[in-house]
Amino acid sequence: MLSTMKIIVVGTSNSVIGIEGFLQSLRLQHEVVQFSSGRTPFFCSLKTIINNKELIESCDLLILDHYINDMNFYRLKYGKEYDKLCDLFYKYLSSLNVDILNLLFPIKDIELRSTKPFYKWVKKLTFKYKLSCLDLNEYKFLPHHFKDQIHLNSNVSYALGIVLGNYLNFPLFNIKPHGGFCSSMPITIINLPDYDHVNESSSYENRLINIKYVDLNKSITLKRKNSDRLISLGYLKPKGIKGMSGIAINENYCYGFSDTGYFHEMIDSPIYGSLNISPLFGNYDIKNLMGRGRSKGDFCYCYLTELVFYDVNVEMFYRSAKRNVINFNLPNLIEVSERLSPKILKLTDKTIEKLRDTALSLENKDLAVAEQLMQLAHIARPLGPVIKTKLDQYRERLKIKN
């Protein structure tokens, strides 16, 4: 019996690609709500899940995609304590009364990466806390299935959604997870738009996110215990705003915000206790959060979304929900991927030019064949101006002829 599921996706860059990939095709068969953003540590996933816990527990399935960013960047920068904090994250996941699929996207050169132990750590936590897992590193994806070293291309991502969607059409989980709870948590999320001592919040929306933020134009003070460490924060840098953005924390730590969009970044300095947070205004040349280059120029705005704290003195009290663990197996995934993203023969410049010249020689003798030859040349050299112009001409002539 087929069944439609309500699915929440909390992911990173592969899930962003999935808007025109696996999320799009998954929506053909299931109701999907996505909360994904590209460059984030797992703290952003935790923040999203805590803020939307009631909605998530009302759904049938939570799909989580987080480990690649952590493995490739944050674990390396933050150090071994990251593993301990990741364990807290999985404890909290296990307490949720919803079925969870940990979706591990493939890394093209995972065997060569010095950070591979973190990938193994994530799998260990997945099994330890009885969550379902789909590890795509175990599938034999071909080099042309990848967009780059850590992302599937959108066509292969689309294939994943088709195959996974079909798999989820049949009842997999016999019972709704139940009995889980978390009554004490060392992690605290402060959503600044809900904080009493800041300006009125605003909203920012694009095709990926809908998020509230605070336009920080004066200093604010947050009272925290001395054992409370600031570990990450969220910020927004919309397109179209000229100038730099950044903050000063307790006057001692100044950070610029890099790139454009919504990001949730870790704090790589040991900042404990109460905070005074001020926007930076004026000309600065300072490092960005997590060593992502420098920001230089006129600092003129500061949009903040949330802060995450970790209290080393708070013990976590939780109970894992009772749930079924499913061993996901998608045996035809590579076959479908190959159909949607076949390997394209890479032609040499000499071959492309031969196709072009042969098409030109036939344009007044056999226009249909000339058009097909020029189309092959265009696929192999999409930016060639002569090829593109001629292909457009041939197609217009064929329209008139037909």
KOLNU-376286 format. One record per residue: x, y, z of N, C-alpha, C in turn. Coordinates in steps of 0.02 Angstrom, whole numbers, plus 50000, padded with zeros to 5 digits. Layout:
<atoms>
XYZXYZXYZ ...
</atoms>
This chain:
<atoms>
500424994050000500005000050000500445006250000 500335010749951500725016749947500515021650001 500995025550027500825030450078501225036750065 500895042450071501215048950064501475051050133 502095053250135502395055250198502475062850200 502455065550260502635072550271503355072550297 503795075650260504515075150273504805082150285 505215082650337505595088750351506325087350332 506635091850294507345091150276507735096850308 508205095050350508665099950381509355098350354 509595102450307510205100650273510675106450260 511205104850222511705109850204511745110350127 512335110950099512385112850028512115107649980 512185101149994511895096149950511135096649949 510845098750005510125099650008509915106149974 510365111149973510225117249935510215115549861 510705111749838510695109349769510065105249757 509835101949810509245097649805508605101349791 508595108049795507985111749777507805110349705 508305109549663508185107549593508425100349582 508495096649636508715089749633508265085349674 508525082249729508145077149763507525079849799 507545086149821506945089049852506385089849801 506575092049741506075092949689505745086349669 506145081149660505855074749641505515071249699 505755072349760505425069449818504725072249826 504635078649807503975081849812503475079049762 503695075349713503225072249667502795067049701 503055064249756502705058849790502545060249863 502875065249893502795066549964502765074049977 502505075750036502495082650057503165084150091 503515089250068504185090650092504235097850115 504495098850176504655105450202505405105650213 505745110650186506465110750192506715116750233 507205115350275507555120450314508305119250302 508565121950248509265120550231509625127050214 510255127350230510685132850208511385130150200 511765133250155512385130150133512935129450183 513265134950202513885134550240513735135150315 513625129550347513455129550418513755123550453 513895124050519514065118250559513425114950584 513485109350620512885105950644512505110050696 512815115150725512455119450771511855122750738 511925124250674511365127250637510795122250631 510965115950617510445110650614510105109950682 510505110050736510225109450803509765115350817 509985121350800509565127350810508905126750772 508935124550710508335123750669507855118650699 508135113150723507715107850751507395110050817 507775113350860507495115850923506945120950909 507065125550863506575130750848505945128050815 505995122250784505415119450748505225112450774 505365111150837505265104550865504545102150858 504065106450875503365104350872503155102350802 503355106350752503205104650682503545098150662 504185097350680504555091450661504245085150690 504055085350754503765079450786503065077950760 502755082650726502095081250695502155078050627 502775077650601502885074850535503055067350539 503125064350481503265057150477504015055650477 504415060350451505125058850443505525065350443 506085065250479506585070550476507195067950439 507365071150384507975069450347508505074550366 509065072050390509605076350414510215075550368 510495081150347511095081250304511575086450334 512105084150369512535089050402513285087550399 513495081250391514175079350410514725082150365 514565083550302515105085550255515425092150276 515015097250292515305103550315515725102550378 515465098550425515815097350487516475093750474 516465088750432517055084750418517585088850381 517355092850331517825096250287518115102650317 517775105550367518005112050390517985112850466 517385112250495517295114350564517665109850614 517645103350604517995098850650518745100350649 519015101650590519725103150583519905109650618 519475114550614519615121150643519495121150718 518975117750741518755118350810519125113550857 519315107750831519685102950872519255097350900 519545093450944519235087250967518595088551007 518535094351039517915095851076517305095551031 517415096450966516865096050918516515089250920 516905083950931516615077250936516145076750996 516355079551052515945079451112515295083151101 515335088951069514725092851056514285089251005 514585085750958514195081950909513825076250943 514125073250994513795068051033513175070951068 513225076951095512635080251125512085081251073 512285083151013511805084050958511425077650944 511775072050942511445065650927511025063150985 511225064651046510795063151103510125066751096 510175073151077509555077051069509135074151011 509455072450956509095069450901508725063150923 509055059150963508745052750984508135053951028 508095059851060507525061251104506905063551066 506985064851002506415067350962505935061750946 505295063150951504775058250936504585058650862 505065057150821504965056950749505495052350720 505325048850666505825044750632506345049250598 506965047150600507515051350576507945047250527 508095050250470508555047350422509165051850417 509745049250436510365052850428510625051450358 510585056550315510755055750244511475058250235 511925053450223512645055050214512805055350140 512845061450114513015062250043513735059950030 513885057849969514555055149956515075060549947 515685058849965516265063149953516705059449903 516875062749850517215059549794517885056449814 518255059849856518925057449875518965055949950 518435053049977518395052250050518975047950077 519215043150039519745038750063520405042550072 520475048250039521105052050042521085057550095 520535058350128520445064050174520675062450244 521085066950272521325065950340520765066450391 520205069550372519635070450418519135064750413 519305059350377518845053750371518625050950439 519045050950492518815048450556518175051850582 518065058250563517455061450586516845058450551 516915056550488516375053050452516215046550489 516725042850509516605036650546516285038050614 516465043650645516185045550709515435046950702 515255050450649514545051850637514145045450626 514425040750588514075034350579514015030650646 514535030850685514515027550750513965030550794 513905037150794513375040450833512685038650806 512625038250740511985036550709511745029750734 512185024850734511995018150757511915017950833 512355021550869512335021550942511665024050967 511395029250935510775032350958510175030050917 510275024450880509725020950847509335025450799 509705028550753509405032450700509515028750634 509065029550587509145026350522509675030150482 510005026550436510565029550399510535027450326 510675032250282510785030850212511465033850194 511965029550189512655031750176512795031050102 512795036550066512905036349994513635035349976 514075035450024514775033650010514835026249994 514345022350012514355015149999514115013449929 513885018449891513645017349823514185019349774 514225016049718514765017049671514595022449620 514565028649646514465034349601515075035249557 514965037349496515505038349447515735045649449 516335047049425516595053849429516125059049398 515795057449343515365062349310514705063349347 514575059549400513975060649441514065066349490 514675068749497514825073949546514865080849513 514625085849548514725092849528515435094949546 515665092849604516355094049627516515088549677 517015089449718517235084049763516715082149815 516285086849834515825085449891515085086349874 514925087449810514235088549791514055084149731 513485080749736513205077549677512935082949630 512935081549565512635086349520511875086049526 511525091049501510805091649514510415085849482 510645083249425510285077649394510335071249436 510925069949465511005064049507510625065049573 510625071249598510225072749657509485071449643 509265073349583508565072149563508425064549562 508905060749536508825053449535508755050749606 509145053449652509095051349722508395052349748 508095058149733507415059549757506905054749728 506995052849665506525048149634506565041349668 507165038849676507265032149705507075032049778 507285037149815507115037549886506365038549895 506065042649853505345043649857504955037249846 505165033249797504845026749786504925022149846 505515022249876505665018049934505215019949992 505105026450000504695028850056503955028050044 503765026149984503055025249969502745019450007 503165014850029502925008950063503065009550137 502595007450179502675008150251503325004850275 503755008950307504395006350332504415006150407 504095011050438504135011850510503475009550541 503505004250581502895001250607502575005350663 502975009150699502705012950755502945020150751 502525024750775502735031650781503215032050841 503815034850834504265035450891503915038950950 504045036451009503695039151067504135038251129 503975042051180504315041351244504955045351251 505155048851198505775052751202505655059551233 506145062051270506105068851297506805071351314 506855077851320507475081051342507285086651391 507455085751454507245090451506507805095251526 508415093751506508975098151522509485097651466 509725103451443510155103651384510715108651394 511355106751384511905111651392511915117051339 511545115851283511525120651228510915125251236 511035131751230510495136651232510485140751168 509905141351138509825145451078509485152051098 509785157551081509465164051090509295166751021 508645166751005508405169550943508325177150953 508775180950925508795188150940508145191850923 507775190050870507145193450859506645192750916 506725187550958506285186551015506565189451080 507165192251077507495194751137507225201651154 507115202851218506765208951240507145215351228 507805215151226508205221251227508495223151159 508165221051106508405222951039507845226451001 508035229250944507555232750903507035227950875 506515230750847506005226750814506315222650758 506095216550751506395212150701506105213350632 506465211050582506245211150512506305204150484 506025203150425506055196550393506405197050326 506765191850309507095191250244506875184650213 506705184850150506465178750116506745178450045 506975172450027507115170849957506865163849944 507055160949889506775154349872507015148849919 507545150349958507825145350002507605146250074 507595152350099507475153450170506955158850182 506655158650241506235163950267506445164850339 506805170250354507125170750419507025177750449 506945178050514506905184350549507605186450572 507715192950572508365195450594508265202050630 508795204150665508795210550700509315215050668 509115221150652509585226150628509915229250689 510505226750704510865228950764511205235550750 510945240950779511255247550768511505250750833 511485246850887511775249150951511975243050991 512355244151044512595238651085512025235451125 512075228851134511615225251177512025221151227 511735219851284512055215751335511645209551349 511965203851349511635197551364511935194751428 511525193851478511755191151542511805183551536 512405180851549512515173651547512935171651606 512905165251624513335162651677514055162251653 514525162451701515235162351683515435155951647 515045150651656515205144251624514905143651554 514535148751533514195148551468514665151251414 514795147151364515245149151310514855150551246 514995156151214514705157551148515065153351096 514695149051062515025144551014514845145950941 514285149350928514125150850859513595156350856 513525159250797513005164350787512785164250714 512185167050703511915167550636511885174750614 512035175950550512005182750524511745182750452 511535188650431511245189350364511605194950327 511795193550265512075198750221511705198450154 511155202150148510765201850086511145204650027 510955202349968511235205249907510995212349899 511405216449869511195223249853511365228349905 511605226249964511805231050015512555232250009 512745238349996513455239949990513755240850059 514385239350066514725240150129514825233650166 515245234050217515425228150256514965227550318 515005221450349514605220150408515025216250458 514945217750522515325214150573515135216350643 515435213050693515265214450763515895214850806 515805218050863516305217950917515975214650978 516315209751007516065206251066516515207851125 516215210751177516585212751237517175217251221 517135220651165517645225451142518305222151124 518405215951145519055212551133519065208551069 518485206251046518445201850988518045205250933 518365206450877518035209550820518045204750761 517485203950729517425199350673517045202550616 517285201250555516905203050496516485197150473 515955198650436515515193450409515655192750334 515805186650313516005185450243515415183350200 515495184450134515035181950082514345185250088 513875182750046513205185650042512695180150055 512215181650098511695176850113511615175950188 511265170550207511205168750278511735163550294 512105164750348512605159950371512565159150446 512735153250468512795151950540513515149650551 513915153750585514625152350591514825151150664 515335147150672515605145850739516055151550761 516125152150826516585156950857517215153150877 517785155150850518395151350862518815154550917 518505158450961518845161351019518475159351082 518825158351139518495156251201518155162151236 517525163351219517145168951247516625166251296 516705167751360516275165151413515895170751448 515325168951477514965173551521514545178651484 514365184051520513945189251491514295192651433 513895195051386514165197851325513925204951314 514365209051288514165215451259514315214951185 513785215451144513855214651072513695221251038 514175223650997514095230150964514185229250889 513805232850849513925232950776514555236950762 514895235150710515475239050688515255244350637 515445250550651515305255950604515955259750591 516085261150528516705264750510517155260450467 517765262650458518245259050416518665254150457 518675247850436519045242650470519385238150419 519875234650443520195229150405520285223550456 519815218850459519815213750512519695206850483 519875201750522519765194850500519025193150505 518805188650462518125186150464518075180250512 517465178550531517355172750574517665166450544 517955162250586518245155850568518805156450516 519135162350514519695163250469519525163150396 518915165150379518705165250309518895171950277 519535173050271519775179150239519695185250284 519695191150253519635197450290519105201850258 518825206250298518365211450273518705218150281 518705221950228519035228450229518595233650195 518505239350229518115244750200517645247850250 517085250450224516595254050265516095249150295 516105248350361515625244150396515015248550414 514435246450389513855251050394513215247650416 513205241050427512595237750451512775231250485 512295228450523512415222150558511745218650570 511615213350531510995209550538511155202850573 510895201950632511005195850670510355191850677 510415185250682509825180950687509805177150753 510345173750772510325169750833511035168750860 511055166950925511685165350959511595158450991 512135154550992512125147951024512655147651078 512445145451138512895145051195512945137751219 513515136151247513635129551276513875130451348 513495127751395513665128351466513995121851489 514635122151504515015116151521514785113151587 514425116951628514215114451694513505111551694 513165111651638512485109051635512505101851610 512195097451647512155090451628511525089351586 511595085151535511025083851491510605078151519 509955079451525509485074251545509005072951487 509015066951462508595065251404508425057851406 507935056051366507795048951354507665048051280 507985043051252507875041651181507175039151168 506895041251112506245038651093506305031451070 505765027751078505735020951052505555021450978 505995018750936505885019350864506165013350827 505925012250767506215007250722506825010150686 507325006150676507905008150637507885004450571 507895008250516507845005350449508525005550415 508714999950386509314999650346509125001350274 509215007550254509015009850188509455006650134 509135003950084509475000650029509155002749963 509525006249921509255008749858509645005549801 509504999249783509934995449737509964998249666 509455001949645509455004449576509645011849572 509925014649625510085021749625510605023549572 511135019649565511655021349516511385020749445 510965015749434510675014849366510255020949348 509825023249393509405029149379509845035349372 510355035949413510815041549409511155041849340 511355036049315511685035849250511215037649194 510575035849202510085037649150509975045249148 509955048349206509825055549209510465059749200 511035056649212511665060249206512195055849173 512095054249108512575049849074513245053449062 513755049449055514415052249041514425055048971 514635061348965514685064548900515405063948875 515465061348814516125060548785516465067348777 517055068148804517425074348799517815074548734 517615079148691517915079548625518525084048626 519015082548584519605086848577519415093048536 519815098248542519695104348503519675102748428 520115098348406520145096548335519495093348312 519215088948354518585085548337518005090548334 517985095248384517455100248385517485104648322 518075106548303518155110848244517965106948180 518095100448180517905096348122517145095948117 516805095148175516075095048175515795101648149 516085107148174515865113848153515955114748078 516555113148053516705114347982516285109847937 516165103747958515745099147918515025101747916 514785104347972514115107247974514065113147926 514575117447927514585123247883514575121147809 514935115647794514965113347725514305110347701 513885108347749513245105047731512645109547738 512745115847761512165119947778511715121547719 511995121347657511575122647598511405116247561 511635110447587511505104047555511015099847596 511145099247661510715095247705510685098847773 510205103447778510165107747837510035103847901 509635098547898509475094647958510105091347987 510525088447942511145085347965511625090647991 511655096347957512085101847979511895104148049 511235104648061510985106848127511185101848181 511145095448167511325090348217512075090348231 512475091148180513205091448190513395097748231 513075103348214513225109548251512995109048323 512445105348334512205104448403512715100448444 513015095348414513535091548449514135095948465 514315100248417514865104948428514705109748484 514075111948487513855116648539513865113448608 513665107048613513685103548677514405103148703 514865101848656515565101148675515905107848687 515655113148654515955119848662515385124948668 515045125148725514445129248732514565136748727 515175139048736515315146248733515605148448666 515655143848619515915145648553515435150248516 515615156548500515145161348471514925159448400 515385157048359515195155148290514715149148292 514885144248333514465138248338513765140048361 513715144248413513055146148439512655150148388 512965154848356512615159048307512355154748250 512785150348224512575146048169512025141248189 512075138448249511555133748273510875137348277 510875143448302510255147348306509975148648235 510425150148189510205151448120509895145148089 510235139448100509975133148071509285131548099 509205132548163508565130848195508005135448169 508155141748158507655146448130507475144448059 507975142548019507835140447951507425134147948 507565129447994507185123247996506455124548016 506345129348061505655131148080505265133648021 505585138247983505265141147924505125135647872 505615131347864505555125947814504985121247831 504915119847898504395115147919503715118447926 
</atoms>
